[in-house]
Amino acid sequence: MAALTCNAKQKLACQDDGWPMQWRMPSLEDVSEYFQKNVLKNQAQEGSRLEEVMSRQIICVTEGIALEQLSNTFKKVSGVCVVDDEKRLIGVVSRKDLDREGTTVREVMSSPPVACKADATVRDAAALMLKHKVHRIPVVDSQAQVIGMVTRTDIFTALEAGH
């Protein structure tokens, strides 16, 4: 994220706090580079798979369910997967989605969902979360059936442990 630091190459005037007076929002590439160099431990960069860190106890609902039926569910979790009749992932509903106008899951769910396969890396999931500004990613099998969920907490715990 060189654009956010003061150096001779950029020839930008810096304020007293070290921030350049003219700066730009970092791109996904800038954030990924910073994240890889400064946050991810070497072990996590290479091989940690989502199947090692994902939560396997997840809640799935169908799109026809009334939102009022989910009120107790969201006291325990911050997001649920929405599946079709064949148990394939078709969307995600988060607490934030409940603020949208609608009476059924179909009307408020985020779709198409951002999802990963179990063999994806922690790094892949972290990058997707940043790119799509989501807090959780369902993990699916080859038939798009939900087998787990990875959250920001799972990602940070994996990084902290050096997975």
Salt bridges, closest charged atoms under 4 A:
ASP30 OD2 - ARG24 NH1 2.86
GLU33 OE2 - LYS37 NZ 3.06
GLU63 OE1 - ARG106 NE 3.57
ASP84 OD2 - ARG88 NH2 2.94
GLU86 OE1 - ARG88 NH2 2.83
ASP97 OD1 - ARG100 NH2 3.52
